[in-house]
Amino acid sequence: MGFQAVLWDFGGVITTSPFDNFNRYEADHGLPANFIRGVNALNHTDNAWAKFESSRCTVEEFDVLFAAETLAAGHEIRGRDVIGLLGGDVRPRMVKVLRRCKQDYRIACLTNNAKAGQGTGMSSSDEQASHVREVMRLFDVVIESSKEGIRKPDPRIYQLACERVGVAPEAIVYLEEQRPGTGLRFHAAVGELAELVQQQPRACPRVPGSVRQSMESPGAPKGRINRNHTKQGQGHFVS
C-alpha cells in the first residue's frame, strides 16, 4: 500500500521549537540545560504538563503544579512563565512543503497543545496567531490534545487521527519533532512513520518525494529519520 496521507506535528515542525525557547529561558536564568524538558519527562503520563495538555487542569492549577514539580527537581519555575514560551514562529519553508504535500496527499495536524495563549499554536502575539491560523486552514483535519482530552504518545490519539483522516495506519507518514527517548512509542502507535530529518534525507526512499525534499531544504528542522515496518503496533524499530 502506498502512502495516502501525511500527519504533521506542529510545534518544532511547522513552527520554531518551544524546546529552543526553553533552552533560552534556562540560559537566561542560570538553569541547567534541558531542565524543563527533564521535568516534563518525569511521570510523563500524569505530571503537570500531561494534565495541562489534556485539559485535566486549568492554567491556574498548572501554574502551581509545575512550580511544585520544578522545585522538587531543584529549581522552582512557575507554570505561567513556561506558558509564555510555548508559541513559535511559522517557518515559511515548511508551509511551502505543506502546500506541496497537499497536492498529492491528505494532510492532517496532530498536536499536543493546551488552552493557553492564542489559538491552536498557543501564540504569544496577535501576529504570530494570525500566521498560525493561516496555516491551520491548509489541513484537512486538525487534532488537538487539549480538545480531545488525550495526548501523544497515547496510542489512542494516533488511532483517532487515522479515523479522522480516513486512511489506514500503514498508509500514513508521520512528521514530528525529535523527542529523545520516545521514538519507539511514536513509531509503534501508527503503522509506518517517518520523523522529519535533514541529515539523512535518503535513508527512507519510500517517504513521498515532496516530503523528502523538505528534509533537503535550507531551513528544515534538524532531526533524524527512522522507519518502522509495523502493522497494528507490532514490529521492529530501525534507525
N, C-alpha and C positions, 0 to 999 in steps of 0.2 A: 504494500500500500504506500503510495506517495504522500508527501506532506500536503495538507489541505488548509492548515491554519497556523498562525504564529501568535503565541501567547507572550505578552510583554510584561515584564516588571516595569515599574515607573521610576521611582527614585533611584538614582545611580545609573539608569539606562537612558531614559528619555530626558531626565534632568540630571544636573550635577548631584553628587552623592551627599546625603546627610552625614555619612561617615567622615567625609572631609571636614564638614562643619564641626563635628565632634572633636576631631583632632586639633583644629584651630582653637577651639574653646579650651581644650586640655592644655595646649601650649601656653595660651594667654593666662591661664590660672595656675600654672605650675603643677599640673596634674600629670600622672603617668600616661604615656601614650596608650591609646585604646582602652582607657579606664572605663569609659561609658559603655562601650561595646562589651567589655568583660562583665560588667554588672548585668547587662541585659541578657547575657548568655547563661547566667545562674538561674536555675529553676525556670527555664525559658518558657514553660507552658503555663505558669501561674504567677509569674512575677508582675511587678507594676506595669512593665512595658506590655506584656501579654494581655493583661487586663485592659489597658488603655486602648490597644489596637483592636480589641474585640468588643469594645463598648461595655465592658464589665465594671468600669469605674468612670467617674466624672473627672474633669480637669482638676477640680479642687482635690479630689481623692488621690489622683495621680501625683499631684504636687507633693503631698505628704508621704505617700507610699514610696516614691522614688527617692525622696530625701532620706528616708529611713534605710533603704537598701544601700544607697551610696555611703551613708555614714557607717553602716556595718562593714562596708568594704574598705573604709579608711579615709574617705573624703566626701563630705556631705555636699550634694548638689540638689537644689530644688528642682522639682519636676517642671515647673513653669520656665525655668531657664533653658531646659533642654527642648521644650516645645518650640521655642523660637529658632531652633537650629534645624528643624525638620524640612522646611521648604527648600527647593533647589531651583536653579535657573534652567530653562528649557535649552537643550542642545540642538541648534538648527540642523546640524549634520544628521542627527538621529531622526529628526522629524522628516527629513528628506528620505531617509531609508524607510521609515514607516509608511510614507506615501507610496514608495515604490513597492513595498510588500503588499499593500492594499490592492494593487492592480492584479495580483495573482492569487492572493490568499485571503481568507477571513482573518481579521486581526482582532485580538482582544487584549484588554489590560487586566492584570491580576495584581493588585497592590495591597500590601499591609499599610493601613493608614489609621488615623484617629480623628475624632471630631474636635479638631483644633485648627487654628489658623484659618485660612480662607480656602474653601473648596477641597477637592479630591487631593490636590498636591500639598495641602497644609501650608499654603503660601504665606509669606510674611509681608507682602506688599500687594497693592492693587494691580500693579503692572505685571508682577510675577503670576498672580492669579489669573489675569486675563490671558496670558500666554498659555497657561495650563489648560484653561477652558477650550481654547482653540484646538489644542492637540487632542483633548478628550473627544471632541466631535468626530475625529477620524476613526475611532474604534467602533467596531460592530457591537462589541459587548464590553462593559466595564464592571469589574467585580471588586468591591472594596471590603476589606475585613471589617471595618467599623460599621458597615451596614448589614453584613451577613452574620456577625457575631462569632465568626471563626477566622483563623488567620493561618498563613503559612508558618510552619511546614505541616500543618494538619492536612492529611490526605483528602479530607472531605472537601476542602476548598478547591483543590485541583479537580476533583471529580465534578464539583459544581461547575467549574469553568468549562470542562468538556461538555457537560449537558447544555449549558447556555450557548456555547458556540455551535453545538450540534455536530461535533466531529469526534471520531474515536480517538482515544488517548495516543495510540501509536502513530497517528497522522498529525500530531501537533509538535511543533518546535517551540521550546520554551527558552526565552532570553531573560536572564536576570543578572543582577549584580552579584559578584562573587562574595560568598559569605563563608569564611573559613570554618571547616568542621561540619558544615551542613549539606555539602554537595550530595551525598548519598541519599539523604532523606528527600531532597527535592527531585532527584532523578528517579527514585523508586515510586514517587507519587503519581506520575503521569508517564505512560509508555516510553516514547523516545523523546529525549530532551537535549538541548544544546545550550551551554552557557555562552553569553556574549564574550567575544575574545578579540584580542588584537595580535598577540604574539604568534599564534599558530593558526592562521586563518584557514589553512587547507587540511587541517587534521581531521575534519569531518566532512568529506566531499558530498554527503547526502543532504547537508544543510542547503536550503534553497539559495541559488546564486545571488539573489538580491540581498539576502541576509548576510551571506558570506562576504559580499562586497563591503558591507558596513564594517566588518571586522578589519578590513584592509585600509579603511579610510582614515585620514587625519581627523582627530577629534573624537574618535570612537572610544568608549570607556575601556580601560585595560582590564584584562582578566585572563581566563584560560578556557579552553574548550574541552568538553567531556562528552562521551557518548555512552548511552546505556541501552543495551538491547534487551528491553524488558517488555512484558505484557502483563497487565493486571498486577504490577508492582513486584514481579518476581524476575530475577535475572542477575546480571553482574555489572559492575561498575568499571569502566575503563577510562583512564585519564591519559 
